[in-house]
Amino acid sequence: MNNNLLNIRTPAETVANELKAEYDLSFLGLENLRKVYWNLPVESLYEEIVFRSEGQITRGGPLVVNTGKHTARAADDKVIVKDSETDTTVWWGQYNRPYDPQQFHDLFIRVQGYLQGKDVFVQDCYVGADASAHLPIRVITEKAWHSLFARNMFLTLPDREAYRQHVPEFTLIAVPSFKAFPSIDSTARNTIIAISFEQKLCIIGNSGYAGEIKKSAFTIMNYLLPQQGILPMHCSANMGKQGDVALFFGLSGTGKTTLSADPNRFLIGDDEHGWSEDGIFNFEGGCYAKVIGLSPIAEPQIYSCTKRFGTILENVVYDPVSRHIDLDDDTLTENTRASYPLEYIENALTEKRGPHPKNILFLTCDASGVMPPIARLSPEQAIYHFISGYTAKVAGTEIGLREEPEITFSACFGGPFMVYHPYVYANLLRNKIERHQVHCWLINTGWVGGPYGVGKRISIQYTRRILDAVLSGDLMGVEYRKDPVFGFDVPLHCPGVPDSILTPSSAWASEEAYYKRYRSLASRFIDNFKKFEDRFPPEIRAAGPQLSI
C-alpha cells in the first residue's frame, strides 16, 4: 500500500494527533490530507511501515527498506532558488544551480495538490546540539520509513509540551512518488531537490534515497551558520578521556564514520558538525553509516548497530526466510546504508558537544597510491588541503559513478553541500585553527604499493595505529622528512607500523614510476586550485605542491 487511498484504518491512526503541534500544516497550505501522523515514536512507525509494505523486519529487529531507482544522491538535480537574498551570496555553479522563484512557487503548488487525499507523516525536530545554532525543523514525508529516518537522524524534542509548541524555522517535504516534469518545472529530469531560503522550504521529489533529507538539512546549515560566525563542517568528531577532541574531515568512503567510532574515545558524531565560540557540536542525533562489507572485527561498534531494533538498513540484501542480512552483497548498490540513533554507539556522548579540537585530520582515499599514509600539515597547508578536498569517490555514493574509484576534488571535503564560496568556510577554519593552536594532519586511507588495480588498500589496522599515535601525541617527538612534492612533513617512524609503509615509494616496483604518478597528481592539485586562488593570499597558494623535482 503506497498510500492509503482506500481509507483503511491503520495501526497508528488512533494516536496520530497525540503529539500534534499547534502550528499545523495549514500554515504551509497543506490541506485536504487524508491523515497526518504527528511525531510517531519508533514502535508506531514500525507498525505503519510493515502495514504499508514499505519495509521488512530482519533478524534482531532492524528494518530493511528499498529506496527504489535512486540508491544514492542525485547531486545534479539539486537547485537553490535565486532571489534577492541569495543572488549575490550563493556560490553559483556546479553544485548550486539557480532556480527561478516563480518556478519554485508553481512546483510547490503542484506538491500541495499531489498530497491532497493522501497520508503524510510529520517529525518535528531540530538540527544543532549547541543552543547558539539550534534550528527547529519539520520533516514531512510521504513514507512512514522516511519519518523514522528523520527521527533517527535529527535531534528529537523532549516532551509532549515541546511538540505542541514547536514552530519550525525550516520545512523539508519528501515525496518520492512525486515527479517533476522538465517541460513544466524547468528541471533536467523528473527528480528534484529544491531549496528556497526565502520561503524556508525544501522539496524533494522522485527520490526515495533518505540521504537527500539528511544532506538537504546540512546544506541549509551551511548557509545559515556562517552568518553567525559558526563553521559548519562535513566531518566526524570524537573526544578522548582527557577532553581532547579530534575532527575527521572526508568524503563518503574515506573512513569518517569508521575511524571516529573508536571504543577508546567518546563519539560526538559521525558526519556533520559545527564549530562555535564554545567548541564542537553535532548537528544530528543519529548516524548514517555505509555498511557494504562491514566487518565485525574491524568495525565492531557499527556492525552491532546493524542488528538492532530501530535501525534502518537501506538496500541491504536479506534472506526473506531466515531474515538474515548479507552486508557483503552489493546486488542493489555499493552504497548500502544504516541509519541508527547515536546512542546505539556504546560510548557516544549524550550531550553531542565537546571543547575546541586538539587535532584535525583530513582523510583522503588516494587511488593513485602515492600519498603517504600520514603527513603533518602547517596551518597554511591545512587550508590548502581543506580547499582542495582531494579523494577518490567510491562506487555508489553518487549516481553515475563507475566501479573504479574516480579522482575528485571536493572543496571543503563537501563541495555539494557548501552554499557560499569555499573562501568563506576556509577563512573561518583558518581563524579557528590559529586561535586554538590545532594540530593538522593528512591521512591516506587509500592505496599503497601502486595505484588502484596494482597496489592494495592500506590495512585499517595500520590506519588505526597511525591514528592512535596522532591522538596520543606519540608523533610529536619523532623524526620527520620533508616531502619533496607536497612539502608537508612525513614521519619516519610510527609505533606499530612498518617504516616502509610510511615511505610509499619503497613499495612501488619503480621509484621513477612512483614519482611520475606523484607529479601527475600534484599537477591535478595545482590545476584544481586555480579555480580559487584569486580569493586566497600568497601563503596559501604557496602551501600546495611544487613540481621542481
C-alpha positions as CSV (number, residue, x, y, z in Angstrom):
1,M,0.0,0.0,0.0
2,N,1.9,3.1,-1.2
3,N,-0.6,5.4,0.2
4,N,-4.0,5.0,2.0
5,L,-6.3,5.9,-0.9
6,L,-8.8,3.3,0.2
7,N,-9.2,5.0,3.6
8,I,-8.2,1.9,5.5
9,R,-7.7,2.2,9.3
10,T,-4.0,2.0,10.1
11,P,-2.3,0.8,13.3
12,A,-1.3,4.3,14.5
13,E,-4.5,6.1,13.4
14,T,-5.9,6.5,16.9
15,V,-2.8,8.2,18.2
16,A,-1.9,10.2,15.1
17,N,-2.7,13.5,16.7
18,E,-1.4,12.9,20.2
19,L,1.8,14.8,19.6
20,K,0.4,17.4,17.2
21,A,1.8,20.9,17.0
22,E,-0.5,23.9,17.3
23,Y,1.4,25.3,14.3
24,D,0.0,22.7,12.0
25,L,0.3,22.1,8.2
26,S,-2.4,24.5,7.3
27,F,0.1,27.3,7.8
28,L,2.0,25.7,4.9
29,G,-1.0,25.4,2.7
30,L,-1.2,21.6,3.0
31,E,-4.9,20.9,3.4
32,N,-7.4,18.2,2.5
33,L,-5.0,15.5,3.5
34,R,-6.4,12.1,4.5
35,K,-4.5,11.8,7.7
36,V,-1.5,13.5,9.3
37,Y,0.6,11.2,11.6
38,W,2.3,13.6,14.1
39,N,5.7,12.7,15.6
40,L,5.1,8.9,15.9
41,P,7.6,7.1,18.1
42,V,9.8,4.3,16.7
43,E,7.4,1.4,17.6
44,S,4.4,3.1,16.0
45,L,6.4,3.8,12.9
46,Y,7.5,0.2,12.7
47,E,3.8,-0.9,12.7
48,E,3.0,1.7,9.9
49,I,6.0,0.7,7.8
50,V,5.1,-3.0,7.9
51,F,1.4,-2.3,7.5
52,R,2.1,-0.3,4.4
53,S,4.6,-2.8,3.0
54,E,7.4,-0.2,3.0
55,G,9.9,-2.5,4.7
56,Q,10.6,-5.8,6.3
57,I,11.8,-6.7,9.8
58,T,15.1,-8.7,9.8
59,R,16.8,-10.9,12.4
60,G,17.4,-8.8,15.6
61,G,14.9,-6.1,14.7
62,P,16.4,-3.8,12.0
63,L,14.1,-2.7,9.1
64,V,15.3,-3.4,5.6
65,V,13.9,-0.9,3.0
66,N,14.5,-0.4,-0.7
67,T,15.0,3.1,-1.9
68,G,13.9,2.3,-5.5
69,K,15.6,3.8,-8.5
70,H,17.8,6.1,-6.6
71,T,20.3,4.4,-4.3
72,A,22.5,7.5,-4.0
73,R,22.3,11.2,-4.0
74,A,21.1,12.9,-7.2
75,A,23.6,15.7,-6.9
76,D,22.9,17.0,-10.4
77,D,19.2,17.6,-9.5
78,K,19.7,19.9,-6.6
79,V,18.7,23.6,-7.2
80,I,18.6,26.7,-5.0
81,V,16.1,29.4,-5.6
82,K,17.9,32.6,-6.8
83,D,16.2,35.6,-5.3
84,S,17.1,38.9,-3.6
85,E,18.5,37.0,-0.6
86,T,20.7,34.5,-2.5
87,D,21.6,36.3,-5.7
88,T,24.9,37.8,-4.5
89,T,25.7,35.4,-1.6
90,V,25.4,31.9,-3.0
91,W,28.4,30.3,-4.8
92,W,26.5,29.6,-8.1
93,G,28.0,26.9,-10.3
94,Q,28.4,23.1,-10.4
95,Y,26.8,22.4,-7.0
96,N,24.4,25.3,-6.6
97,R,22.2,25.7,-9.7
98,P,19.9,28.7,-9.7
99,Y,16.1,28.1,-9.8
100,D,13.5,30.7,-10.6
101,P,11.3,31.8,-7.7
102,Q,8.1,31.6,-9.7
103,Q,9.1,28.1,-10.8
104,F,9.5,27.1,-7.2
105,H,6.2,28.6,-6.3
106,D,4.5,26.7,-9.1
107,L,6.3,23.5,-8.1
108,F,5.1,23.8,-4.5
109,I,1.5,24.3,-5.7
110,R,1.8,21.1,-7.6
111,V,3.1,19.3,-4.5
112,Q,0.2,20.7,-2.4
113,G,-2.2,19.3,-5.0
114,Y,-0.4,16.0,-5.2
115,L,-0.7,15.4,-1.4
116,Q,-4.4,16.0,-1.2
117,G,-6.3,12.9,0.0
118,K,-3.0,11.2,1.0
119,D,-1.5,10.3,4.3
120,V,1.6,12.2,5.4
121,F,4.0,11.7,8.3
122,V,5.5,14.6,10.3
123,Q,8.6,14.7,12.5
124,D,9.2,17.9,14.4
125,C,12.8,18.1,15.5
126,Y,15.8,20.3,15.4
127,V,19.4,20.5,14.0
128,G,22.3,21.6,16.1
129,A,23.1,20.5,19.6
130,D,24.6,23.9,20.5
131,A,22.0,26.4,21.7
132,S,23.6,29.1,19.6
133,A,22.9,27.1,16.4
134,H,19.6,25.5,17.3
135,L,17.4,25.2,14.1
136,P,13.9,23.9,14.6
137,I,12.8,22.0,11.5
138,R,9.8,20.0,10.3
139,V,10.2,16.9,8.1
140,I,7.0,16.0,6.2
141,T,7.2,12.7,4.4
142,E,5.0,10.5,2.2
143,K,6.7,7.3,3.5
144,A,6.5,6.2,7.1
145,W,10.1,4.9,7.0
146,H,11.3,8.3,6.0
147,S,9.7,9.6,9.1
148,L,11.6,7.0,11.1
149,F,14.8,8.1,9.3
150,A,14.2,11.7,10.3
151,R,13.6,10.6,13.9
152,N,16.8,8.7,13.9
153,M,18.9,11.4,12.2
154,F,17.8,14.6,13.8
155,L,17.5,15.8,17.4
156,T,14.1,15.0,18.9
157,L,12.1,17.1,21.3
158,P,11.9,16.3,25.0
159,D,8.2,16.1,25.8
160,R,4.6,16.5,24.7
161,E,4.6,20.2,25.5
162,A,7.6,20.8,23.3
163,Y,5.9,19.1,20.4
164,R,2.7,21.2,21.0
165,Q,4.7,24.5,20.9
166,H,7.1,23.6,18.1
167,V,7.3,26.2,15.3
168,P,9.7,25.1,12.5
169,E,12.1,27.7,11.0
170,F,12.6,25.4,8.0
171,T,10.4,22.7,6.5
172,L,11.6,19.7,4.4
173,I,9.0,17.8,2.3
174,A,10.0,14.4,0.9
175,V,7.6,13.0,-1.7
176,P,9.4,10.2,-3.6
177,S,6.3,9.4,-5.7
178,F,6.0,13.0,-7.0
179,K,7.7,13.5,-10.3
180,A,8.9,16.9,-11.6
181,F,8.3,17.4,-15.3
182,P,11.1,19.2,-17.2
183,S,8.7,20.9,-19.6
184,I,6.7,22.3,-16.7
185,D,9.2,22.7,-13.8
186,S,12.3,23.6,-15.8
187,T,14.2,20.7,-14.3
188,A,16.8,18.5,-16.0
189,R,15.0,15.3,-15.1
190,N,12.0,14.0,-13.1
191,T,14.0,14.2,-9.9
192,I,14.3,17.5,-8.0
193,I,15.8,18.7,-4.7
194,A,14.9,22.4,-4.5
195,I,15.7,24.7,-1.6
196,S,14.2,28.2,-1.1
197,F,16.0,30.1,1.7
198,E,13.5,32.9,1.4
199,Q,10.5,30.6,1.9
200,K,12.5,28.4,4.3
201,L,11.3,25.3,2.4
202,C,12.9,22.3,0.8
203,I,11.1,20.0,-1.7
204,I,12.5,16.5,-2.5
205,G,10.7,14.7,-5.4
206,N,11.1,11.4,-7.2
207,S,13.8,10.0,-4.9
208,G,13.4,7.6,-2.1
209,Y,17.0,7.8,-1.1
210,A,16.8,9.1,2.5
211,G,20.3,10.7,2.3
212,E,18.6,13.5,0.4
213,I,16.7,14.5,3.5
214,K,19.8,14.5,5.7
215,K,22.0,16.4,3.2
216,S,19.4,19.0,2.5
217,A,19.3,19.9,6.2
218,F,23.1,20.0,6.1
219,T,23.0,22.4,3.1
220,I,20.7,24.6,5.0
221,M,23.0,24.8,8.0
222,N,25.9,25.5,5.6
223,Y,24.0,28.7,4.6
224,L,22.8,29.8,8.0
225,L,25.7,29.2,10.4
226,P,28.5,31.3,8.7
227,Q,26.3,34.3,9.2
228,Q,26.8,33.8,12.9
229,G,30.5,33.1,12.7
230,I,30.0,29.4,13.2
231,L,31.8,27.0,10.9
232,P,29.7,24.1,9.5
233,M,31.8,21.1,8.8
234,H,31.5,17.8,6.9
235,C,33.4,15.8,9.5
236,S,33.0,13.3,12.2
237,A,34.2,14.1,15.8
238,N,35.3,12.2,18.9
239,M,36.8,13.0,22.2
240,G,39.4,11.3,24.4
241,K,39.2,10.8,28.1
242,Q,41.3,13.9,28.7
243,G,38.8,16.1,26.8
244,D,40.9,16.2,23.6
245,V,38.6,16.5,20.6
246,A,39.6,15.2,17.1
247,L,37.8,16.2,13.8
248,F,37.8,13.8,10.8
249,F,37.1,15.5,7.5
250,G,36.4,13.4,4.5
251,L,34.0,12.5,1.7
252,S,32.0,9.3,1.8
253,G,34.1,6.2,1.8
254,T,37.2,7.8,3.3
255,G,36.6,6.5,6.8
256,K,35.0,9.3,8.8
257,T,32.4,7.0,10.4
258,T,34.7,4.0,10.9
259,L,37.7,5.9,12.4
260,S,35.7,8.1,14.7
261,A,33.8,5.1,16.1
262,D,36.7,4.3,18.5
263,P,36.0,2.2,21.6
264,N,38.6,4.1,23.5
265,R,37.1,7.5,22.7
266,F,33.7,9.2,23.1
267,L,31.8,9.7,19.9
268,I,30.4,13.2,19.3
269,G,29.1,12.4,15.9
270,D,29.9,10.8,12.6
271,D,29.2,13.3,9.8
272,E,28.1,16.9,10.4
273,H,29.3,19.3,13.0
274,G,29.6,23.0,13.8
275,W,32.5,24.9,15.5
276,S,31.2,27.8,17.6
277,E,32.8,30.0,20.2
278,D,32.1,27.3,22.7
279,G,33.6,24.4,20.8
280,I,32.4,21.5,18.7
281,F,28.8,20.3,18.4
282,N,26.9,17.7,16.4
283,F,24.1,18.8,14.0
284,E,22.4,15.4,14.3
285,G,21.1,12.8,16.7
286,G,22.0,9.8,14.6
287,C,24.5,8.1,12.3
288,Y,24.1,7.2,8.6
289,A,26.9,4.7,8.0
290,K,27.9,3.0,4.8
291,V,27.7,-0.8,5.6
292,I,28.9,-2.6,2.5
293,G,31.4,-5.2,3.5
294,L,31.2,-4.1,7.2
295,S,33.4,-6.2,9.4
296,P,32.5,-7.3,13.0
297,I,36.2,-7.3,13.7
298,A,37.4,-4.1,12.1
299,E,34.2,-2.1,12.8
300,P,32.5,-3.8,15.8
301,Q,30.5,-0.8,17.0
302,I,28.9,0.0,13.7
303,Y,28.4,-3.7,12.9
304,S,26.4,-4.2,16.1
305,C,24.1,-1.4,15.1
306,T,23.0,-3.4,12.1
307,K,21.5,-6.0,14.4
308,R,19.3,-3.6,16.5
309,F,15.7,-2.7,16.6
310,G,15.2,0.9,15.3
311,T,18.0,0.7,12.7
312,I,17.0,1.3,9.1
313,L,19.0,-0.7,6.5
314,E,18.8,0.8,3.1
315,N,19.2,-1.5,0.1
316,V,20.8,-4.3,2.2
317,V,20.1,-7.7,0.8
318,Y,18.5,-10.2,3.2
319,D,17.1,-13.8,3.1
320,P,13.3,-13.5,3.4
321,V,13.0,-16.9,5.1
322,S,15.8,-16.7,7.7
323,R,15.7,-12.9,7.9
324,H,19.5,-12.8,8.0
325,I,21.1,-9.8,6.3
326,D,24.1,-10.1,3.9
327,L,26.3,-7.0,4.3
328,D,28.7,-8.2,1.6
329,D,26.0,-8.4,-1.1
330,D,26.2,-5.3,-3.4
331,T,23.5,-6.6,-5.8
332,L,21.3,-3.4,-5.3
333,T,24.2,-0.9,-4.7
334,E,27.6,-0.4,-3.3
335,N,26.1,2.4,-1.2
336,T,24.2,0.3,1.3
337,R,23.4,2.3,4.5
338,A,22.4,2.0,8.1
339,S,20.6,4.8,9.9
340,Y,20.5,4.5,13.7
341,P,20.4,6.7,16.8
342,L,23.8,8.0,18.0
343,E,23.2,6.4,21.4
344,Y,23.4,2.9,19.7
345,I,27.2,3.5,19.8
346,E,28.1,2.5,23.3
347,N,30.5,5.4,24.1
348,A,28.6,8.2,22.3
349,L,28.4,11.5,24.2
350,T,24.8,12.1,25.1
351,E,25.3,15.9,25.0
352,K,26.8,15.7,21.5
353,R,29.2,18.5,22.2
354,G,32.9,18.9,23.1
355,P,35.6,21.6,23.6
356,H,37.7,23.1,20.8
357,P,39.6,20.4,18.9
358,K,43.2,19.5,19.5
359,N,43.7,17.6,16.2
360,I,42.2,17.9,12.8
361,L,42.6,15.0,10.4
362,F,41.9,15.3,6.6
363,L,41.1,11.8,5.3
364,T,41.8,11.1,1.7
365,C,41.3,7.9,-0.2
366,D,44.2,8.2,-2.7
367,A,43.5,5.8,-5.6
368,S,46.9,6.8,-7.2
369,G,48.8,5.0,-4.4
370,V,51.3,7.8,-4.0
371,M,50.2,9.8,-0.9
372,P,51.9,8.9,2.4
373,P,49.6,7.3,5.0
374,I,50.2,10.2,7.4
375,A,51.6,13.7,7.0
376,R,51.8,16.7,9.3
377,L,50.4,20.0,7.9
378,S,51.2,23.6,8.7
379,P,48.1,25.8,9.1
380,E,48.6,27.1,5.6
381,Q,48.9,23.6,4.2
382,A,45.8,22.6,6.1
383,I,43.8,25.4,4.5
384,Y,45.2,24.4,1.0
385,H,44.1,20.8,1.5
386,F,40.8,21.8,3.0
387,I,40.1,23.8,-0.1
388,S,41.3,21.1,-2.4
389,G,39.3,18.3,-0.7
390,Y,41.1,15.6,-2.6
391,T,39.9,12.0,-2.6
392,A,38.7,9.2,-4.8
393,K,34.9,8.8,-4.9
394,V,34.0,5.2,-4.4
395,A,31.2,3.4,-6.3
396,G,27.6,4.0,-5.2
397,T,27.9,7.3,-3.3
398,E,26.6,9.4,-6.2
399,I,24.6,8.4,-9.2
400,G,26.7,7.6,-12.3
401,L,30.0,6.6,-10.6
402,R,31.9,3.7,-12.1
403,E,33.3,0.8,-10.1
404,E,36.8,2.1,-10.3
405,P,37.5,4.9,-7.9
406,E,37.2,8.3,-9.5
407,I,39.8,11.0,-8.6
408,T,37.9,14.1,-7.4
409,F,38.4,17.4,-5.7
410,S,35.5,18.5,-3.5
411,A,36.0,21.8,-1.8
412,C,35.9,21.8,2.0
413,F,35.6,18.0,1.7
414,G,31.9,18.5,1.0
415,G,31.6,20.7,-2.1
416,P,28.0,19.6,-3.0
417,F,26.7,21.0,0.4
418,M,28.7,24.3,0.5
419,V,26.4,27.2,-0.4
420,Y,29.0,30.0,-0.2
421,H,32.3,30.3,-1.9
422,P,34.8,27.9,-0.2
423,Y,36.8,31.0,0.9
424,V,34.1,31.7,3.5
425,Y,34.5,28.3,5.2
426,A,38.3,28.3,4.8
427,N,38.6,31.7,6.4
428,L,36.6,30.6,9.3
429,L,38.6,27.4,9.7
430,R,42.0,29.2,9.5
431,N,41.0,31.7,12.2
432,K,39.9,28.9,14.5
433,I,43.0,26.7,13.8
434,E,45.3,29.6,14.6
435,R,43.3,30.9,17.6
436,H,43.2,27.4,19.2
437,Q,46.6,26.1,18.0
438,V,45.1,23.0,16.4
439,H,47.4,20.3,15.0
440,C,46.5,19.3,11.5
441,W,47.2,16.1,9.6
442,L,46.6,14.4,6.3
443,I,45.7,10.6,6.5
444,N,45.6,8.5,3.4
445,T,43.1,5.6,3.7
446,G,43.5,4.6,0.1
447,W,46.0,2.6,-1.9
448,V,49.7,1.7,-1.2
449,G,52.3,-0.1,-3.3
450,G,50.7,1.1,-6.6
451,P,47.5,2.7,-7.9
452,Y,44.1,1.0,-7.8
453,G,44.3,-2.3,-9.6
454,V,48.0,-2.7,-8.8
455,G,48.5,-1.9,-5.2
456,K,46.2,-2.6,-2.3
457,R,44.2,-0.5,0.1
458,I,46.1,0.2,3.3
459,S,45.2,-2.0,6.2
460,I,42.7,-0.4,8.6
461,Q,44.8,-1.8,11.4
462,Y,47.7,0.3,10.2
463,T,45.5,3.3,9.8
464,R,44.2,2.9,13.4
465,R,47.7,2.6,14.8
466,I,48.7,5.8,12.9
467,L,45.6,7.5,14.3
468,D,46.4,6.3,17.8
469,A,49.9,7.7,17.5
470,V,48.5,11.1,16.3
471,L,45.9,11.4,19.1
472,S,48.2,10.2,21.9
473,G,50.9,12.7,20.9
474,D,53.4,9.9,20.1
475,L,54.1,11.5,16.7
476,M,55.0,14.9,18.1
477,G,58.6,13.8,19.1
478,V,59.6,11.6,16.1
479,E,61.9,12.5,13.2
480,Y,60.2,13.8,10.0
481,R,61.2,14.1,6.4
482,K,60.1,17.0,4.1
483,D,58.0,15.6,1.2
484,P,59.7,16.7,-2.0
485,V,56.5,17.2,-3.9
486,F,53.9,18.5,-1.4
487,G,56.2,20.0,1.2
488,F,54.4,18.5,4.2
489,D,56.2,16.6,7.0
490,V,56.1,12.8,6.9
491,P,57.2,10.8,10.0
492,L,60.0,8.3,9.5
493,H,58.7,6.1,12.3
494,C,55.3,5.3,13.9
495,P,54.7,2.8,16.7
496,G,53.3,-0.5,15.3
497,V,53.7,0.5,11.6
498,P,56.5,-0.7,9.4
499,D,58.8,2.1,8.3
500,S,58.3,1.0,4.6
501,I,54.6,1.8,4.9
502,L,55.4,5.4,5.8
503,T,57.5,5.8,2.6
504,P,55.1,4.9,-0.3
505,S,57.8,5.0,-3.0
506,S,59.6,2.0,-1.4
507,A,56.6,-0.2,-2.1
508,W,56.5,0.6,-5.8
509,A,58.3,-1.6,-8.3
510,S,59.9,1.5,-9.8
511,E,60.7,4.7,-7.9
512,E,60.7,6.6,-11.3
513,A,57.1,5.3,-11.9
514,Y,56.1,6.4,-8.4
515,Y,57.4,10.0,-8.9
516,K,55.9,10.2,-12.3
517,R,52.5,9.4,-10.8
518,Y,53.1,11.6,-7.8
519,R,53.9,14.6,-10.1
520,S,50.8,13.9,-12.2
521,L,48.7,14.0,-9.1
522,A,50.4,17.3,-8.0
523,S,49.5,18.8,-11.4
524,R,45.9,17.9,-10.7
525,F,46.0,19.7,-7.4
526,I,47.6,22.8,-9.0
527,D,45.0,22.9,-11.8
528,N,42.1,22.5,-9.4
529,F,43.3,25.3,-7.1
530,K,43.4,27.8,-9.9
531,K,39.6,28.0,-9.5
532,F,40.0,29.5,-6.1
533,E,43.5,31.2,-6.0
534,D,42.3,34.7,-6.7
535,R,40.5,34.7,-3.3
536,F,43.4,33.5,-1.3
537,P,46.6,35.2,0.0
538,P,50.1,34.1,-1.4
539,E,51.0,32.0,1.6
540,I,48.0,29.7,1.0
541,R,48.8,29.4,-2.8
542,A,52.4,28.6,-1.9
543,A,51.3,25.8,0.5
544,G,50.4,23.5,-2.3
545,P,52.6,21.0,-4.2
546,Q,55.7,22.2,-6.1
547,L,56.9,20.5,-9.3
548,S,60.6,21.2,-9.1
549,I,61.8,17.6,-8.7
